[in-house]
């Protein structure tokens, strides 16, 4: 009798909550704009490059007060471009076409289509690398139609004072540099190539470029799905100079710069255990990518903070203890509880003031009368590390209600504003035709459903979101 009573109490107290959060299916949703009670009004800095179709990580707020941003293109007759924006004067300046800087003529050879890495400021310069954007399915394009094949990504710098670029060197042909991190203390850059996942280092002092082998077997060259491994998009560096990466099966690896056999897997850590929910159906679909999407060192907690690629689980990683814990689902409420985030995870993640995570998440699209469907909307989420409070501050729109719906970058500038390079809805028919024509040469699959404008987006100051 007592056992039945306990069971009844359990059913009354706990099952309704479980039913409320259970989300067995993984489906995108939409929200009528009229039902939204709050949104974030953003300022749009137009960047007049019709061929621009993406930005991944290449955004930084520099000490000179300007925002520097790389605008990518999948049009193989063009190359990526490097811009500066001065929020004080509203000046948007094309600093350089990367093909011109490197002396690579897109008519004669496949160009550098992307800057896919963060841009790090160090000793008055921005340090970054270039990447390809010409593909044959999921691999680098080899049908060059008579042009020289892609010759490899370049490590580069930009001098903030003189405005001069320096080409530090390039890697193997048909390999781009997809991510980069800078150990400022030891003045060494570390990166991963794509699609092979080769781990590289560049010593700034000695100008020594080294290859340390593949860290993800055959990487994205591998046969899909049996030996294919999504290349890690972010490397972590701790204060002692150790470098960390992750693999699609959930392994965490560490590079010890003092060890001849530098890269070793940390036995016992498994990122596939981070998701809060599981679904046999979703797991059996395969391609469940358990890398972290992004990771960042937090000096206040003396640990890394990051998000799981597939499900956007926020986690803390303490490398000295070989310890990882999951803390929250960093998604809009409509997608919480699902075993897989239908929008996966984004690169617009940073630890900002007041020990707070600022994250630009893709969430339910806003339905707007007489407007085409969009695949998602961009939302600002904050997570206070000290209190564990997760807040969704709402979707982002321009002053004239243009939807901002895709982003893979974030920066908090000295002026306290939050910035991102984002995909912004276009409502002018003439501009739509111009953009459509410029993108016939290709566009990223994530954004092919809608004509959009690449722009620098300024959100309000961080103080308006964190008290």
N, C-alpha and C positions, 0 to 999 in steps of 0.2 A: 504493500500500500504506500509506504513512504517513497519507494522508488518511483511509483506512478506519479505521485505528487511532485516530486523533483522534476520528472520528465515534463509534466504539464507546465510547471513554472518556466522551464527552459524554453518550451515551445512558444509561450506567450511573450517572454522577454526578448528572445533572441531571433526567432525565425522571421518576424516582420522586417527586422533590420537587414537580415541576410537577403530576403527577397528584394528589398529596396535597392541594394547595391549590385546584385547579381547581373552580370552582362555576359551571357554565354556567346552571343553573336558579336561580330566585329563589323560594324556598319557606320558609315559617315552619316551625319545628320545636318539639317539646315534649320535656321531660325528666322522667322519673319522679322524684318527690321523694326516694325511697329511694336513688337513685343519686347524689344531690348530697352531696359530702363537706364542704362549708362553705357557710354563709350568714350574712347580717348580721341580727342581731336589732335591731329598731327599736322605739322607744317611740311610741305613738300618742296624739295629743291629739285627742279627739273634738270636732268642731264641729257642733253640733246645728242644721243648716240642711238639712232634707230636700230642698229645691229646688236646693241646690248641686250642680252636675254637672261643673265644670271649673275649672281655674286655669292661666293661661298667663303666666308671668314675674312675676306680681304677688306677690312675696314679698321681704321684706327683713329683715335682722337689724339693728335700730337701736341707736344708742349708749346708749339707756336700758335695754338688756338685754332688751327685748321683741322678739318676732317679729311683724311685721305682714304680713297676708295678705289678698288680695282673693279672695272666693269668687263665682264666676260662676254664672249660671243661664240656661237656654234657655226657661224657663217665662215667657211674656210677661206674666203677671199679677204678676210679681215683678221686683225689680231686684237687681243684685249687692250684696254686703255686704262690709263692711270690718271685720276682726277684729284683735285683739291677743291674743297668747299670752305669758304670763310663765312660762318654764320653771322658775324658782325656786319659785314658789308654785302652779304648775299651773293658774293662773287663765286661762280662755278667755273673752274678753269681746267681745260684739258692740259695736263702737264706733259703727257707723252703717249704716243702709240708705241707699245712695247716692241713691235716689229721694227720700227725705225731705230729704236735705241739699240737693238741687238743686230741690226743690219741684216735681218731676215725678210726677204721679199716674199709676201704671200702668193705672188704670181708664180714664183719659181719653187717655193717649198712650203710645206704645211707649217702654219704659224703657231705661235704661242697663243692659244685661244683663251687661257684662263690664268688668273692668279688665284689659286685655290687655298693658299696658306694664310694664316694670320700675318700681319705686318707688325714687327716688333721695333720699338724705338730704343736705340742704344747708341750712346756717344754721338748724338746729333744726326744719326741716320736711321732710316727705316730699312729693316732687313726682311726679305721675303723671297719667294721662289715662284717659278712659272710652271704651267701645266698644259697639256693638250686638251682640245675640245673636239677633235675629229674622230669619230667612232665608226666601227663596222660591227653593228650589234653592240655587244658589251665589251668589245676590245678595241685597241687603237686601230684606226683606219689604215689599211695597207694599199687600197686601190687609189693611188695618188693621181691618176690620169696624167702621168708624165712629170709631175712635180717631184722634187726631192722629198723623201719620207720625213716624218717628224724626227728631228734630230736630238730631242731630249730636253728636259726642263733645265732652267738656269737658276742658280742662286744669285741674288742681286741685292744692291743697296740703292737707296735714294738719299742724298744729302739735303737735309731740310734747309740749310743755310745757302748753299751754292746752287741747289736745284739740279745737281749732276747725278746721273746714274752710274753705277759700276757693275760690270758683269764679272762675277766672281768665278764663274765656270759652269759647265753643264755636265749632265750625267749621260747615260747610255741612250742611244736612239730608241725611239718607241717607248720610252719611259718618261712620264711626267713626275713632278714632285707634288704630291697631293696634300701633305701636311708637314708642318715645321714647328719647332719650338727652339727657343734660345736660352741657353744657360748663361746668363749675364755674368755671373761670378767667375766662371771658368772660361768665358768667351768662346763657347762652342755651340754651333747650331746642329740640331738633330732633325732628321726628316725621314719620311717614308716615300718610296716611289710607287707609282701606279702604272701598270697593273700587277707588277711582280711582288710588291711589298718588300723591296730591299731597304734595309736600315742603313742610313748614311749619316756621316758626321762631317762638319767643316770647322776646323780650328781657325778662328778669326786672326789670331796672332801669327800663326805659322803659314796660313793659307793652305792647309793640308786637307784635301777632300778624301774621305775614306769610305769604303763599302764594307759592311759587317755581315753581309749575307741576307738571305730571305728569312723573315720572322713569321711568315704565315704560309708556309709550304709553297705552293705554286700561286698563291694569291688569287687574283681575278683572271690570271691566265688559265687557271685550272679548269678541267672539264666540269661542266655544271650538271648536276649538283654534287657530284661525288668528291671532287677535290678542289672545289671552288671555295674561296674564303674572302669575305668582304674586308678590304683593307681598312685598318683603323684610321679614323679621321682626325684624331687628336692624340698627341703625346703629352704625358705629364713629366715634369721635372721637379724633384724635391730639393730642399736647400743643400743637401749633401752632394748633389750632382748626379744622382741616380735617375735614369730615364725609364718610363713605364708605358707599355702599350697593351692592347688586348686583341683577342682573336674572335672570330665568329662563333666558335664553339664554347666561348666563355672563359678561355684561359687568360691569365694575366702574366705578362713577361716583364722582366727587369733587366736593364743594362747597367752593369758596373764598369765605369770607364777605366778602372784600375786592373781589371781582369782580362787576360788575353782572350779567353772565351767569354766575350762580354755579355751576350744575351742568354738568359736562362728563365725558364718558366717557374713561377712561384707555385710549388706543389700545394694543393689543398684549397686554393681559391678558385671559385667557379661563378662567373657572372650570370650563368643560366639559372642560378637559384634566386636571383634578385626579384623577378616578377612576383607581384602579390597574388596573381590568379593564374590558373592554367586551364587549358582546354585541349582535350585529346584531339578534337577536330583541327584546331589551329596548329598544334604541334605536328600532326601528321601531314599537314600541307608542306612541311619542310621550309627551308630558307628562313628559319627563325634566327635572326641575327643578334647574337648575344654580346657583340662588342659594346664598349661604351661609345656613345656618340660624341661626348665631350667630357673633358676632365680639367679641373683647375685647382692649383694649390691654394689653400687658405691659411695664411700665417697665424690667424687668430686661433684656429683649432689645431694647427700643426698637422693637417691632414688634407687629402684630396677630396673634392666634391665633384660629382659628375652625374650623368644620366645614361641609362641603358638605351641602346640604339632602338630596339623594337618596341618597348613598352613605356619608355619615358619614366622609369622608376628613378627617383633621386636617391643617390647613395653616398655614403662616406667611406673613404678608404684610408686606413692608417697603415702606411707601409712598414713602419718600424715594428708593428705588431702583427703584420700580415693579416689584417682584420678588415672585413667589409660588412657594412650593415645597410639595409634598405630603410628609407624614411618616409617617402611620400610618392604618390603618383602625380607627376608634374604634367598634368593635362587639364583642359577645361572639364567642368563637371559632367558634361554629356558623355565623355569618353572614359570616365573613371570606372573601374571595375571590369573593363574589358580585358581579356587575356592577351590582346595585342592592340596597340594603339593604331587606329586606322590611318593616322597621319605620321606614323613613326615619330622620330625625335629630330629636333632642329639644333643648329650650331649657335643660335643666338642666346648664349648662356654666359653669364658672368657673375662673379661675387663682387658686390658693390658695397657702398657705405652701410653702416649699422649692421654689419655681418649678415647681409641679406642677399639671397640669390635673386637675380633679375633674369627672367627667361621669356623669350618671345616664342609662343607656341602656336602651332596651327590648330584651329578648332572649327566648330560648325560654321558653315558659310551663312552669310546674311542674305536672305531673300529680299530683293528690292524691286518695286514695281517698274516695269518697262526696262529692266536691266537684264543682261544675260546671266546665266548661272555661273558661279565661280566655284572652284574646287574646295575652298576653305576660306577662313578669315584669320587674320593675325590677332592674337590676344597677348596682353602683358600679364604674366604671372609673377608674383613675388613669394619667396619662402624665407621667413625669418629663422635663421639657424638657431638663435638663442631660445625662441619660444615655440618653434615648430609650427608656426601659423602660415598656412598657404592661402594666398589671396588672388583671386582672378579680378583684375581691374577692368576687364571688358575688352571688346573688339576695338580695333584701330581704324579710323577713317580720316580723310582729309576734311578741310573746312567745307568743301562743297560735296561732301558725302561720297567721295571716291573710295572704294574699298581697298584696303591694304591687305593682301591675302597670302603672301608668301615671303619668307625671309630666312636667311641663314647667317646672320651676323648681328652683333650688338656692340656698342661702346658707350661708356659714360664719360662725357667730355669735361674739361676744366670749367666750362660754363654751367655744369650740373645737368645739362640736358642729356637725354638718352637718344642715341642715334642708331639707325639701321639702314642698310642698303636693301631695298625691298621691291617687290613686284606690286605695282599700283594700277588699279583699274583705269582704263582710258574710255572717256565718254564722247570725245570729239571724233565724228566720223572720218574727217580728213586725216587726222593723226592715226586712226586705226588702219586705214588703207596704207599709209606710209610705213607703219610698223610691220604690217603683214608682208609687204613687199620685201622689206629688209630681212625677214626671217625665213624666206623661202629656202635659204641655204642651210637651214637647220635650227633647232631649238631644243632645250632640255625636255625630256619626256615628262618631267613633273609639271610642266607649265604649258603643254601644248594645247590644252583645251580652251585657252582664252588669250586674246591679244591684250598685252599689258605693257606698261612703261616701267623701265628700270629707273629708280629715283633714290635720292638720299632722303630719308624720312626723319624728321626731328620730332620726338615726343616731348611732353612737358618735363620739367626738372624732376629728378629722382625724389626730391623732398615731398612732392605731391602724392607719392605712392607709399612712402615709408615715413612713419611718424617717430 
